[in-house]
Each structure stands twice: as C-alpha cells, then as structure tokens.
Amino acid sequence: MKISILTLFPEAMQPYLDSSILGRAERAGLLDVAFYPIRDYSLDKHKKTDDYPFGGGAGLVMTPQPVFDAMAAARQRHRPSCKVIYLSPQGRRLDNRLARQLAGEEELILLCGHYEGIDQRIVDQLVDMEVSIGDYVLTGGELAALVLVDSVSRFVPGVVGNENVHEDESFEDGLLEYPQYTRPADFRGFAVPEVLLSGHHAHIEAWHKEKALEKTRAVRPDLLGEEQKPEV
Ligand SMILES: C[S@@+](CC[C@H](N)C(=O)[O-])C[C@H]1O[C@@H](n2cnc3c(N)ncnc32)[C@H](O)[C@@H]1O
C-alpha cells in the first residue's frame, strides 16, 4: 500500500513507522510511506506555515499555499483517483470497518493539521474525506495519521502474517476478543483456565465464544445492540 503523509513534523512519525510490524512491512515492500514536510513548500522567506485567523479567535491557522504545493508534489506519486484524507476531530470516526475499507484503496494521501487547524479552503479544494480517531482534540494530526496507517495496514495482505489473524479479533463478529493466555500454565499460583489445556477444540471454541460475549456485555453492550450502562 502506498501512502503519502503531509505534515509539519515527519520526525515525530518516522520512528514509529520504522518499528516492529510496520517497519517490517515497509522493508518487505508491503507498505510504502513517503513524507511531504509542509514547511519545505512554504514560499515565505521565514518558511512560515500559519497565520492569525480572520475574524479573530484563539491560536493560529495553517495557511493554504504550503499545503497546496505539498499536495501537488504528493499527487505526482499517486494515481489521479487516490483519496486525500484530512485527519480532523470533525471527521467520520475511524473504526475497523473504515480501516478495512481504506485498505482496499491501495493508495492514500494523509494530511495532518496542527495549531488551531487548517484554512477551510484546503478542506474544500483538496480533501475527499475527514477522519477522526475519537471525540477529543489532539494538538496535531500526526498521532491520528499513525493510528490510521497502523489500523489500515493490518488489513493489507501479508502485513500481520497469518491471513486468519483477524477472525477472532475484537470487533469482528461485533464482539470483543476473549482473554488470551500463554506459557507458563501456572504463573506464581495463577493458573490458566483448565479448558485451554484440554486440547478439546469444541470446548475451547465454546469457551472463547462465552468469554467474548461476557466481556462485550460488560464493557461494550452497545456492540450487542444493548443499552450502555451510565458511566460512574
Ligand atoms: C488542535 S486541532 C484543531 C481542532 C479544531 N480547531 C477544531 O476544533 O475542530 C489541530 C489538528 O490536530 C488534528 N486532530 C486533533 N484532534 C483530532 C482527532 N480527534 N482526530 C484526528 N485528528 C485530530 C487535526 O489534524 C487538527 O487540524
């Protein structure tokens, strides 16, 4: 999957992309991420990328010129049909369904805002979709873009190895995953549930299902179409 990221802070993102499963995916050629550092495209003599908002208000807003020019450069690496996503608290909430759908795109351009956000003309002219990673406000879109790249990459064939790995995972079948255990069978007197050591596949499967339902009902009844208990 080919992804281009427009950001003011590529150095904050690169180490994560170089590590662990995503780093391995890039080295294997399954993931191809390129950065377009927005400041490099500023025509201002001080490389300024933000300014005060018209009409007043707090903070600074990212100006159109550097983003438009960075986008023009990024576009050259992609098919004309490649979607542009702006990470924004005002966007569609990211979930597994959207991550799977975006993995099918094969190419994406991601735009990270910073400060108080970006000039609306950037959104109107350059952006196909706004995506949020949750109902809270971050200082910048970089963490959100990493969350998107990570969750989308897991649906790119080969990135997480075993093709069946998603089957039991949380949110598949509308359930959270059952509890997992590994060696040793007894750790300081805390034993692994007997059934998992039985080798009896039907019993293990029934136990997985029961525990997944139990957990989902306790913490995310909304996934089962049940009412969420009020928070305490
Ligand atoms: C401080 S925020 C701007 C918030 C904007 N003033 C508003 O109220 O909608 C700066 C940048 O962080 C990113 N951001 C903040 N929260 C986000 C979220 N929940 N999901 C995705 N991106 C987010 C966006 O790229 C945004 O341009």
The ligand as a MOL file (V3000), in Angstrom:
LIG
                    3D

  0  0  0     0  0            999 V3000
M  V30 BEGIN CTAB
M  V30 COUNTS 27 29 0 0 0
M  V30 BEGIN ATOM
M  V30 1 C -5.9880 21.4660 17.8870 0
M  V30 2 S -6.5090 20.5240 16.4900 0 CHG=1
M  V30 3 C -7.6310 21.6310 15.6970 0
M  V30 4 C -9.0270 21.4750 16.2070 0
M  V30 5 C -10.0240 22.4200 15.5320 0
M  V30 6 N -9.7580 23.7690 15.9190 0
M  V30 7 C -11.4200 22.0210 15.9300 0
M  V30 8 O -11.9050 22.4960 16.9660 0
M  V30 9 O -12.0420 21.1860 15.2380 0 CHG=-1
M  V30 10 C -5.1080 20.5030 15.4400 0
M  V30 11 C -5.0490 19.3590 14.4670 0
M  V30 12 O -4.9970 18.1350 15.1640 0
M  V30 13 C -5.6150 17.1190 14.4100 0
M  V30 14 N -6.5990 16.4470 15.2980 0
M  V30 15 C -6.9880 16.8800 16.5130 0
M  V30 16 N -7.8620 16.0370 17.0700 0
M  V30 17 C -8.0470 15.0230 16.2030 0
M  V30 18 C -8.8400 13.8600 16.2190 0
M  V30 19 N -9.6400 13.5510 17.2390 0
M  V30 20 N -8.7750 13.0210 15.1380 0
M  V30 21 C -7.9940 13.3150 14.0940 0
M  V30 22 N -7.1980 14.4300 14.0260 0
M  V30 23 C -7.2230 15.2710 15.0590 0
M  V30 24 C -6.1990 17.7620 13.1680 0
M  V30 25 O -5.3410 17.4920 12.0600 0
M  V30 26 C -6.2040 19.2270 13.5130 0
M  V30 27 O -6.0270 20.0710 12.3870 0
M  V30 END ATOM
M  V30 BEGIN BOND
M  V30 1 1 1 2
M  V30 2 1 2 3
M  V30 3 1 2 10
M  V30 4 1 3 4
M  V30 5 1 4 5
M  V30 6 1 5 6
M  V30 7 1 5 7
M  V30 8 2 7 8
M  V30 9 1 7 9
M  V30 10 1 10 11
M  V30 11 1 11 12
M  V30 12 1 11 26
M  V30 13 1 12 13
M  V30 14 1 13 14
M  V30 15 1 13 24
M  V30 16 1 14 15
M  V30 17 1 14 23
M  V30 18 2 15 16
M  V30 19 1 16 17
M  V30 20 1 17 18
M  V30 21 2 17 23
M  V30 22 1 18 19
M  V30 23 2 18 20
M  V30 24 1 20 21
M  V30 25 2 21 22
M  V30 26 1 22 23
M  V30 27 1 24 25
M  V30 28 1 24 26
M  V30 29 1 26 27
M  V30 END BOND
M  V30 END CTAB
M  END
